[in-house]
Amino acid sequence: MATAADFRRIALSFPDVSEHEHGGQPAFTVGSRRFAGLASVAQGYGNLILTPEIQAGFVADAPGIFLPIPGGFGRMGHTHIILAAADSTTLHDALHTAYKLRVQKNSATKSRSRRPR
């Protein structure tokens, strides 16, 4: 059973991660861009920013742990992780996946902005 404290500790263990407020709730960023947060912690969830394809795999593999956030954000890959249902390995792996995706997107954005026009 994972907790919000576990979520925070793991998220902050990755290189160059900072904690900020987003909508009055803790959010975790790398390169000033969010990859995870605790906006839904009162409902027992941590939030991950994944791709729709990766989200679908997580939900298919562990429907009792992962679910899409309702509405448009969920369709874009934003995913709840049910903290009470997740063990530390699952939580670490999910947060690391979200972190790696954000680092890759940041790198791709930086590469595009360096191209001469």
N, CA, C and O atoms as a GROMACS GRO file, in nm:
protein
  468
    1MET      N    1   0.084  -0.119   0.000
    1MET     CA    2   0.000   0.000   0.000
    1MET      C    3   0.088   0.125   0.000
    1MET      O    4   0.166   0.146   0.092
    2ALA      N    5   0.074   0.205  -0.102
    2ALA     CA    6   0.153   0.328  -0.115
    2ALA      C    7   0.076   0.444  -0.052
    2ALA      O    8  -0.045   0.438  -0.034
    3THR      N    9   0.150   0.548  -0.021
    3THR     CA   10   0.091   0.668   0.038
    3THR      C   11   0.133   0.791  -0.043
    3THR      O   12   0.217   0.782  -0.132
    4ALA      N   13   0.073   0.904  -0.011
    4ALA     CA   14   0.112   1.030  -0.074
    4ALA      C   15   0.258   1.061  -0.042
    4ALA      O   16   0.330   1.115  -0.126
    5ALA      N   17   0.302   1.028   0.078
    5ALA     CA   18   0.443   1.050   0.115
    5ALA      C   19   0.536   0.966   0.029
    5ALA      O   20   0.642   1.012  -0.012
    6ASP      N   21   0.496   0.841   0.000
    6ASP     CA   22   0.575   0.755  -0.089
    6ASP      C   23   0.580   0.815  -0.229
    6ASP      O   24   0.686   0.820  -0.292
    7PHE      N   25   0.465   0.862  -0.278
    7PHE     CA   26   0.456   0.923  -0.410
    7PHE      C   27   0.554   1.040  -0.418
    7PHE      O   28   0.632   1.050  -0.513
    8ARG      N   29   0.549   1.129  -0.320
    8ARG     CA   30   0.636   1.246  -0.316
    8ARG      C   31   0.784   1.204  -0.311
    8ARG      O   32   0.865   1.256  -0.388
    9ARG      N   33   0.818   1.112  -0.221
    9ARG     CA   34   0.956   1.069  -0.205
    9ARG      C   35   1.011   1.010  -0.335
    9ARG      O   36   1.123   1.042  -0.376
   10ILE      N   37   0.933   0.925  -0.400
   10ILE     CA   38   0.978   0.863  -0.524
   10ILE      C   39   0.990   0.967  -0.636
   10ILE      O   40   1.091   0.970  -0.706
   11ALA      N   41   0.889   1.050  -0.651
   11ALA     CA   42   0.894   1.152  -0.758
   11ALA      C   43   1.017   1.242  -0.742
   11ALA      O   44   1.082   1.275  -0.841
   12LEU      N   45   1.047   1.280  -0.619
   12LEU     CA   46   1.160   1.370  -0.595
   12LEU      C   47   1.296   1.299  -0.603
   12LEU      O   48   1.400   1.364  -0.601
   13SER      N   49   1.294   1.166  -0.613
   13SER     CA   50   1.421   1.092  -0.621
   13SER      C   51   1.481   1.093  -0.761
   13SER      O   52   1.598   1.059  -0.778
   14PHE      N   53   1.404   1.132  -0.862
   14PHE     CA   54   1.454   1.135  -0.999
   14PHE      C   55   1.535   1.263  -1.022
   14PHE      O   56   1.508   1.365  -0.959
   15PRO      N   57   1.633   1.258  -1.112
   15PRO     CA   58   1.718   1.375  -1.137
   15PRO      C   59   1.640   1.498  -1.182
   15PRO      O   60   1.549   1.489  -1.265
   16ASP      N   61   1.677   1.612  -1.127
   16ASP     CA   62   1.627   1.744  -1.169
   16ASP      C   63   1.478   1.765  -1.146
   16ASP      O   64   1.418   1.851  -1.211
   17VAL      N   65   1.417   1.689  -1.056
   17VAL     CA   66   1.274   1.705  -1.028
   17VAL      C   67   1.255   1.809  -0.918
   17VAL      O   68   1.329   1.814  -0.820
   18SER      N   69   1.153   1.891  -0.937
   18SER     CA   70   1.114   1.991  -0.838
   18SER      C   71   0.968   1.972  -0.804
   18SER      O   72   0.889   1.922  -0.884
   19GLU      N   73   0.933   2.012  -0.683
   19GLU     CA   74   0.793   2.011  -0.641
   19GLU      C   75   0.742   2.155  -0.644
   19GLU      O   76   0.807   2.246  -0.593
   20HIS      N   77   0.627   2.173  -0.703
   20HIS     CA   78   0.562   2.304  -0.712
   20HIS      C   79   0.415   2.287  -0.682
   20HIS      O   80   0.363   2.175  -0.680
   21GLU      N   81   0.347   2.398  -0.661
   21GLU     CA   82   0.202   2.394  -0.649
   21GLU      C   83   0.141   2.412  -0.788
   21GLU      O   84   0.187   2.494  -0.867
   22HIS      N   85   0.039   2.334  -0.814
   22HIS     CA   86  -0.040   2.348  -0.937
   22HIS      C   87  -0.185   2.340  -0.893
   22HIS      O   88  -0.231   2.234  -0.850
   23GLY      N   89  -0.257   2.449  -0.905
   23GLY     CA   90  -0.395   2.451  -0.858
   23GLY      C   91  -0.404   2.430  -0.707
   23GLY      O   92  -0.503   2.375  -0.658
   24GLY      N   93  -0.303   2.474  -0.635
   24GLY     CA   94  -0.303   2.461  -0.491
   24GLY      C   95  -0.263   2.324  -0.439
   24GLY      O   96  -0.269   2.299  -0.319
   25GLN      N   97  -0.223   2.235  -0.528
   25GLN     CA   98  -0.186   2.099  -0.490
   25GLN      C   99  -0.043   2.070  -0.536
   25GLN      O  100   0.007   2.133  -0.629
   26PRO      N  101   0.025   1.973  -0.471
   26PRO     CA  102   0.162   1.939  -0.511
   26PRO      C  103   0.168   1.882  -0.652
   26PRO      O  104   0.088   1.796  -0.690
   27ALA      N  105   0.265   1.930  -0.728
   27ALA     CA  106   0.292   1.879  -0.862
   27ALA      C  107   0.443   1.863  -0.875
   27ALA      O  108   0.520   1.935  -0.812
   28PHE      N  109   0.484   1.768  -0.957
   28PHE     CA  110   0.625   1.735  -0.974
   28PHE      C  111   0.664   1.761  -1.118
   28PHE      O  112   0.599   1.716  -1.212
   29THR      N  113   0.772   1.836  -1.133
   29THR     CA  114   0.814   1.881  -1.265
   29THR      C  115   0.959   1.846  -1.291
   29THR      O  116   1.039   1.829  -1.200
   30VAL      N  117   0.990   1.835  -1.419
   30VAL     CA  118   1.128   1.826  -1.466
   30VAL      C  119   1.135   1.919  -1.586
   30VAL      O  120   1.051   1.912  -1.675
   31GLY      N  121   1.235   2.007  -1.587
   31GLY     CA  122   1.242   2.106  -1.693
   31GLY      C  123   1.121   2.198  -1.693
   31GLY      O  124   1.077   2.242  -1.799
   32SER      N  125   1.069   2.228  -1.577
   32SER     CA  126   0.952   2.317  -1.557
   32SER      C  127   0.823   2.261  -1.616
   32SER      O  128   0.727   2.336  -1.633
   33ARG      N  129   0.818   2.134  -1.646
   33ARG     CA  130   0.697   2.072  -1.702
   33ARG      C  131   0.652   1.957  -1.612
   33ARG      O  132   0.733   1.876  -1.568
   34ARG      N  133   0.522   1.951  -1.586
   34ARG     CA  134   0.467   1.850  -1.496
   34ARG      C  135   0.471   1.710  -1.557
   34ARG      O  136   0.451   1.693  -1.678
   35PHE      N  137   0.496   1.611  -1.471
   35PHE     CA  138   0.482   1.472  -1.510
   35PHE      C  139   0.396   1.394  -1.411
   35PHE      O  140   0.353   1.283  -1.441
   36ALA      N  141   0.371   1.452  -1.293
   36ALA     CA  142   0.292   1.383  -1.192
   36ALA      C  143   0.244   1.485  -1.089
   36ALA      O  144   0.296   1.596  -1.080
   37GLY      N  145   0.143   1.444  -1.012
   37GLY     CA  146   0.093   1.534  -0.909
   37GLY      C  147   0.005   1.462  -0.809
   37GLY      O  148  -0.028   1.345  -0.823
   38LEU      N  149  -0.030   1.538  -0.706
   38LEU     CA  150  -0.115   1.486  -0.599
   38LEU      C  151  -0.245   1.567  -0.588
   38LEU      O  152  -0.298   1.584  -0.478
   39ALA      N  153  -0.295   1.615  -0.700
   39ALA     CA  154  -0.417   1.695  -0.700
   39ALA      C  155  -0.538   1.616  -0.652
   39ALA      O  156  -0.635   1.674  -0.604
   40SER      N  157  -0.535   1.484  -0.665
   40SER     CA  158  -0.649   1.400  -0.629
   40SER      C  159  -0.620   1.314  -0.506
   40SER      O  160  -0.685   1.212  -0.486
   41VAL      N  161  -0.524   1.356  -0.425
   41VAL     CA  162  -0.485   1.275  -0.309
   41VAL      C  163  -0.599   1.259  -0.210
   41VAL      O  164  -0.608   1.157  -0.142
   42ALA      N  165  -0.687   1.358  -0.198
   42ALA     CA  166  -0.800   1.347  -0.106
   42ALA      C  167  -0.893   1.232  -0.146
   42ALA      O  168  -0.963   1.178  -0.061
   43GLN      N  169  -0.893   1.196  -0.273
   43GLN     CA  170  -0.973   1.083  -0.322
   43GLN      C  171  -0.892   0.953  -0.322
   43GLN      O  172  -0.942   0.848  -0.362
   44GLY      N  173  -0.767   0.961  -0.278
   44GLY     CA  174  -0.683   0.842  -0.272
   44GLY      C  175  -0.599   0.815  -0.395
   44GLY      O  176  -0.545   0.706  -0.412
   45TYR      N  177  -0.589   0.916  -0.483
   45TYR     CA  178  -0.517   0.898  -0.609
   45TYR      C  179  -0.391   0.984  -0.615
   45TYR      O  180  -0.385   1.092  -0.558
   46GLY      N  181  -0.291   0.933  -0.686
   46GLY     CA  182  -0.185   1.013  -0.742
   46GLY      C  183  -0.216   1.027  -0.890
   46GLY      O  184  -0.290   0.946  -0.945
   47ASN      N  185  -0.159   1.127  -0.954
   47ASN     CA  186  -0.186   1.150  -1.096
   47ASN      C  187  -0.057   1.142  -1.175
   47ASN      O  188   0.047   1.192  -1.133
   48LEU      N  189  -0.066   1.078  -1.291
   48LEU     CA  190   0.048   1.060  -1.380
   48LEU      C  191   0.012   1.116  -1.517
   48LEU      O  192  -0.102   1.104  -1.561
   49ILE      N  193   0.109   1.175  -1.584
   49ILE     CA  194   0.087   1.221  -1.721
   49ILE      C  195   0.160   1.122  -1.812
   49ILE      O  196   0.282   1.121  -1.821
   50LEU      N  197   0.080   1.041  -1.879
   50LEU     CA  198   0.129   0.937  -1.969
   50LEU      C  199   0.080   0.966  -2.110
   50LEU      O  200   0.012   1.067  -2.132
   51THR      N  201   0.113   0.882  -2.204
   51THR     CA  202   0.051   0.888  -2.336
   51THR      C  203  -0.074   0.801  -2.331
   51THR      O  204  -0.084   0.714  -2.244
   52PRO      N  205  -0.168   0.821  -2.421
   52PRO     CA  206  -0.287   0.734  -2.422
   52PRO      C  207  -0.250   0.586  -2.440
   52PRO      O  208  -0.315   0.499  -2.382
   53GLU      N  209  -0.148   0.559  -2.519
   53GLU     CA  210  -0.108   0.419  -2.543
   53GLU      C  211  -0.050   0.355  -2.416
   53GLU      O  212  -0.084   0.242  -2.383
   54ILE      N  213   0.036   0.427  -2.348
   54ILE     CA  214   0.094   0.373  -2.225
   54ILE      C  215  -0.012   0.361  -2.118
   54ILE      O  216  -0.015   0.263  -2.043
   55GLN      N  217  -0.100   0.460  -2.109
   55GLN     CA  218  -0.211   0.453  -2.014
   55GLN      C  219  -0.293   0.328  -2.038
   55GLN      O  220  -0.327   0.257  -1.943
   56ALA      N  221  -0.326   0.299  -2.164
   56ALA     CA  222  -0.407   0.181  -2.196
   56ALA      C  223  -0.338   0.054  -2.150
   56ALA      O  224  -0.404  -0.037  -2.099
   57GLY      N  225  -0.207   0.045  -2.166
   57GLY     CA  226  -0.133  -0.072  -2.118
   57GLY      C  227  -0.137  -0.086  -1.968
   57GLY      O  228  -0.158  -0.196  -1.916
   58PHE      N  229  -0.118   0.025  -1.895
   58PHE     CA  230  -0.123   0.021  -1.749
   58PHE      C  231  -0.262  -0.023  -1.702
   58PHE      O  232  -0.274  -0.108  -1.614
   59VAL      N  233  -0.365   0.035  -1.761
   59VAL     CA  234  -0.503   0.003  -1.721
   59VAL      C  235  -0.536  -0.143  -1.754
   59VAL      O  236  -0.600  -0.211  -1.674
   60ALA      N  237  -0.492  -0.191  -1.869
   60ALA     CA  238  -0.518  -0.330  -1.907
   60ALA      C  239  -0.445  -0.427  -1.814
   60ALA      O  240  -0.499  -0.531  -1.775
   61ASP      N  241  -0.321  -0.394  -1.779
   61ASP     CA  242  -0.240  -0.482  -1.694
   61ASP      C  243  -0.282  -0.479  -1.548
   61ASP      O  244  -0.270  -0.580  -1.478
   62ALA      N  245  -0.331  -0.365  -1.500
   62ALA     CA  246  -0.364  -0.352  -1.357
   62ALA      C  247  -0.485  -0.259  -1.338
   62ALA      O  248  -0.470  -0.148  -1.287
   63PRO      N  249  -0.604  -0.304  -1.380
   63PRO     CA  250  -0.722  -0.218  -1.371
   63PRO      C  251  -0.762  -0.182  -1.228
   63PRO      O  252  -0.836  -0.086  -1.207
   64GLY      N  253  -0.715  -0.258  -1.132
   64GLY     CA  254  -0.744  -0.225  -0.993
   64GLY      C  255  -0.649  -0.121  -0.935
   64GLY      O  256  -0.664  -0.080  -0.820
   65ILE      N  257  -0.551  -0.078  -1.015
   65ILE     CA  258  -0.452   0.019  -0.969
   65ILE      C  259  -0.457   0.148  -1.052
   65ILE      O  260  -0.439   0.257  -0.998
   66PHE      N  261  -0.479   0.134  -1.181
   66PHE     CA  262  -0.475   0.249  -1.272
   66PHE      C  263  -0.611   0.272  -1.336
   66PHE      O  264  -0.682   0.177  -1.368
   67LEU      N  265  -0.647   0.400  -1.354
   67LEU     CA  266  -0.766   0.434  -1.430
   67LEU      C  267  -0.748   0.572  -1.493
   67LEU      O  268  -0.683   0.659  -1.435
   68PRO      N  269  -0.805   0.592  -1.611
   68PRO     CA  270  -0.794   0.723  -1.675
   68PRO      C  271  -0.865   0.828  -1.590
   68PRO      O  272  -0.970   0.802  -1.531
   69ILE      N  273  -0.808   0.946  -1.584
   69ILE     CA  274  -0.878   1.058  -1.522
   69ILE      C  275  -0.999   1.087  -1.610
   69ILE      O  276  -0.986   1.090  -1.732
   70PRO      N  277  -1.118   1.110  -1.551
   70PRO     CA  278  -1.237   1.131  -1.633
   70PRO      C  279  -1.224   1.252  -1.726
   70PRO      O  280  -1.158   1.351  -1.693
   71GLY      N  281  -1.288   1.242  -1.842
   71GLY     CA  282  -1.296   1.353  -1.935
   71GLY      C  283  -1.179   1.362  -2.031
   71GLY      O  284  -1.110   1.264  -2.057
   72GLY      N  285  -1.160   1.481  -2.082
   72GLY     CA  286  -1.060   1.505  -2.185
   72GLY      C  287  -0.917   1.479  -2.141
   72GLY      O  288  -0.836   1.430  -2.219
   73PHE      N  289  -0.886   1.513  -2.016
   73PHE     CA  290  -0.749   1.488  -1.970
   73PHE      C  291  -0.719   1.338  -1.972
   73PHE      O  292  -0.608   1.298  -2.009
   74GLY      N  293  -0.814   1.258  -1.932
   74GLY     CA  294  -0.795   1.113  -1.936
   74GLY      C  295  -0.774   1.062  -2.077
   74GLY      O  296  -0.692   0.972  -2.099
   75ARG      N  297  -0.846   1.118  -2.172
   75ARG     CA  298  -0.828   1.077  -2.312
   75ARG      C  299  -0.690   1.116  -2.364
   75ARG      O  300  -0.642   1.058  -2.462
   76MET      N  301  -0.627   1.214  -2.301
   76MET     CA  302  -0.492   1.256  -2.341
   76MET      C  303  -0.383   1.177  -2.269
   76MET      O  304  -0.264   1.198  -2.295
   77GLY      N  305  -0.422   1.086  -2.178
   77GLY     CA  306  -0.324   1.003  -2.110
   77GLY      C  307  -0.307   1.031  -1.962
   77GLY      O  308  -0.231   0.962  -1.894
   78HIS      N  309  -0.375   1.132  -1.911
   78HIS     CA  310  -0.364   1.161  -1.768
   78HIS      C  311  -0.432   1.047  -1.691
   78HIS      O  312  -0.546   1.009  -1.721
   79THR      N  313  -0.362   0.994  -1.593
   79THR     CA  314  -0.400   0.867  -1.531
   79THR      C  315  -0.394   0.876  -1.379
   79THR      O  316  -0.298   0.928  -1.322
   80HIS      N  317  -0.499   0.824  -1.314
   80HIS     CA  318  -0.496   0.807  -1.168
   80HIS      C  319  -0.424   0.677  -1.136
   80HIS      O  320  -0.437   0.578  -1.207
   81ILE      N  321  -0.347   0.680  -1.026
   81ILE     CA  322  -0.296   0.558  -0.965
   81ILE      C  323  -0.358   0.553  -0.826
   81ILE      O  324  -0.346   0.647  -0.748
   82ILE      N  325  -0.425   0.443  -0.797
   82ILE     CA  326  -0.490   0.427  -0.667
   82ILE      C  327  -0.382   0.390  -0.566
   82ILE      O  328  -0.329   0.279  -0.567
   83LEU      N  329  -0.350   0.486  -0.480
   83LEU     CA  330  -0.236   0.469  -0.390
   83LEU      C  331  -0.251   0.348  -0.299
   83LEU      O  332  -0.155   0.273  -0.280
   84ALA      N  333  -0.368   0.328  -0.242
   84ALA     CA  334  -0.388   0.216  -0.149
   84ALA      C  335  -0.374   0.080  -0.216
   84ALA      O  336  -0.347  -0.019  -0.149
   85ALA      N  337  -0.390   0.075  -0.349
   85ALA     CA  338  -0.382  -0.051  -0.422
   85ALA      C  339  -0.242  -0.078  -0.478
   85ALA      O  340  -0.212  -0.190  -0.519
   86ALA      N  341  -0.157   0.025  -0.481
   86ALA     CA  342  -0.026   0.013  -0.544
   86ALA      C  343   0.081  -0.023  -0.441
   86ALA      O  344   0.084   0.031  -0.331
   87ASP      N  345   0.169  -0.115  -0.480
   87ASP     CA  346   0.285  -0.141  -0.396
   87ASP      C  347   0.397  -0.046  -0.438
   87ASP      O  348   0.383   0.025  -0.538
   88SER      N  349   0.505  -0.044  -0.364
   88SER     CA  350   0.611   0.055  -0.390
   88SER      C  351   0.678   0.034  -0.526
   88SER      O  352   0.716   0.130  -0.592
   89THR      N  353   0.691  -0.090  -0.569
   89THR     CA  354   0.753  -0.117  -0.699
   89THR      C  355   0.665  -0.065  -0.812
   89THR      O  356   0.714  -0.001  -0.905
   90THR      N  357   0.536  -0.091  -0.804
   90THR     CA  358   0.442  -0.043  -0.906
   90THR      C  359   0.441   0.108  -0.910
   90THR      O  360   0.444   0.168  -1.018
   91LEU      N  361   0.437   0.171  -0.792
   91LEU     CA  362   0.436   0.317  -0.786
   91LEU      C  363   0.565   0.373  -0.846
   91LEU      O  364   0.561   0.467  -0.925
   92HIS      N  365   0.679   0.316  -0.809
   92HIS     CA  366   0.808   0.363  -0.863
   92HIS      C  367   0.810   0.349  -1.014
   92HIS      O  368   0.847   0.443  -1.085
   93ASP      N  369   0.771   0.233  -1.065
   93ASP     CA  370   0.776   0.209  -1.209
   93ASP      C  371   0.683   0.304  -1.285
   93ASP      O  372   0.720   0.355  -1.391
   94ALA      N  373   0.564   0.329  -1.231
   94ALA     CA  374   0.469   0.419  -1.297
   94ALA      C  375   0.522   0.563  -1.297
   94ALA      O  376   0.517   0.631  -1.399
   95LEU      N  377   0.572   0.608  -1.183
   95LEU     CA  378   0.628   0.743  -1.176
   95LEU      C  379   0.749   0.757  -1.268
   95LEU      O  380   0.767   0.859  -1.334
   96HIS      N  381   0.833   0.654  -1.272
   96HIS     CA  382   0.951   0.659  -1.359
   96HIS      C  383   0.911   0.665  -1.506
   96HIS      O  384   0.974   0.734  -1.586
   97THR      N  385   0.806   0.594  -1.542
   97THR     CA  386   0.756   0.599  -1.679
   97THR      C  387   0.711   0.741  -1.714
   97THR      O  388   0.747   0.794  -1.819
   98ALA      N  389   0.631   0.803  -1.626
   98ALA     CA  390   0.584   0.939  -1.650
   98ALA      C  391   0.702   1.037  -1.657
   98ALA      O  392   0.704   1.126  -1.741
   99TYR      N  393   0.798   1.018  -1.569
   99TYR     CA  394   0.917   1.103  -1.567
   99TYR      C  395   0.995   1.091  -1.700
   99TYR      O  396   1.031   1.191  -1.761
  100LYS      N  397   1.020   0.966  -1.743
  100LYS     CA  398   1.094   0.945  -1.868
  100LYS      C  399   1.022   1.007  -1.988
  100LYS      O  400   1.086   1.065  -2.075
  101LEU      N  401   0.890   0.994  -1.991
  101LEU     CA  402   0.814   1.054  -2.101
  101LEU      C  403   0.833   1.205  -2.103
  101LEU      O  404   0.852   1.264  -2.210
  102ARG      N  405   0.828   1.268  -1.986
  102ARG     CA  406   0.844   1.413  -1.979
  102ARG      C  407   0.985   1.453  -2.022
  102ARG      O  408   1.001   1.550  -2.096
  103VAL      N  409   1.086   1.381  -1.977
  103VAL     CA  410   1.224   1.412  -2.017
  103VAL      C  411   1.238   1.401  -2.169
  103VAL      O  412   1.301   1.486  -2.232
  104GLN      N  413   1.180   1.296  -2.228
  104GLN     CA  414   1.187   1.278  -2.373
  104GLN      C  415   1.117   1.393  -2.445
  104GLN      O  416   1.169   1.445  -2.544
  105LYS      N  417   0.998   1.432  -2.397
  105LYS     CA  418   0.926   1.544  -2.460
  105LYS      C  419   1.004   1.674  -2.446
  105LYS      O  420   1.011   1.753  -2.540
  106ASN      N  421   1.062   1.696  -2.328
  106ASN     CA  422   1.141   1.817  -2.308
  106ASN      C  423   1.258   1.821  -2.406
  106ASN      O  424   1.288   1.926  -2.464
  107SER      N  425   1.325   1.708  -2.424
  107SER     CA  426   1.439   1.700  -2.514
  107SER      C  427   1.396   1.726  -2.659
  107SER      O  428   1.464   1.797  -2.732
  108ALA      N  429   1.284   1.668  -2.698
  108ALA     CA  430   1.234   1.688  -2.834
  108ALA      C  431   1.196   1.834  -2.857
  108ALA      O  432   1.223   1.888  -2.964
  109THR      N  433   1.135   1.897  -2.759
  109THR     CA  434   1.097   2.038  -2.771
  109THR      C  435   1.220   2.125  -2.781
  109THR      O  436   1.224   2.219  -2.860
  110LYS      N  437   1.321   2.095  -2.701
  110LYS     CA  438   1.445   2.172  -2.703
  110LYS      C  439   1.514   2.158  -2.838
  110LYS      O  440   1.566   2.257  -2.891
  111SER      N  441   1.514   2.038  -2.895
  111SER     CA  442   1.577   2.015  -3.025
  111SER      C  443   1.507   2.095  -3.134
  111SER      O  444   1.573   2.154  -3.220
  112ARG      N  445   1.374   2.098  -3.131
  112ARG     CA  446   1.300   2.173  -3.232
  112ARG      C  447   1.325   2.323  -3.219
  112ARG      O  448   1.331   2.393  -3.320
  113SER      N  449   1.340   2.372  -3.097
  113SER     CA  450   1.358   2.517  -3.079
  113SER      C  451   1.498   2.562  -3.119
  113SER      O  452   1.520   2.681  -3.137
  114ARG      N  453   1.593   2.470  -3.132
  114ARG     CA  454   1.730   2.505  -3.171
  114ARG      C  455   1.749   2.508  -3.322
  114ARG      O  456   1.851   2.559  -3.371
  115ARG      N  457   1.654   2.455  -3.397
  115ARG     CA  458   1.670   2.450  -3.542
  115ARG      C  459   1.667   2.590  -3.601
  115ARG      O  460   1.584   2.672  -3.561
  116PRO      N  461   1.756   2.618  -3.695
  116PRO     CA  462   1.751   2.750  -3.762
  116PRO      C  463   1.625   2.761  -3.846
  116PRO      O  464   1.575   2.662  -3.899
  117ARG      N  465   1.576   2.880  -3.857
  117ARG     CA  466   1.453   2.902  -3.935
  117ARG      C  467   1.481   2.956  -4.070
  117ARG      O  468   1.389   2.980  -4.148
   0.00000   0.00000   0.00000
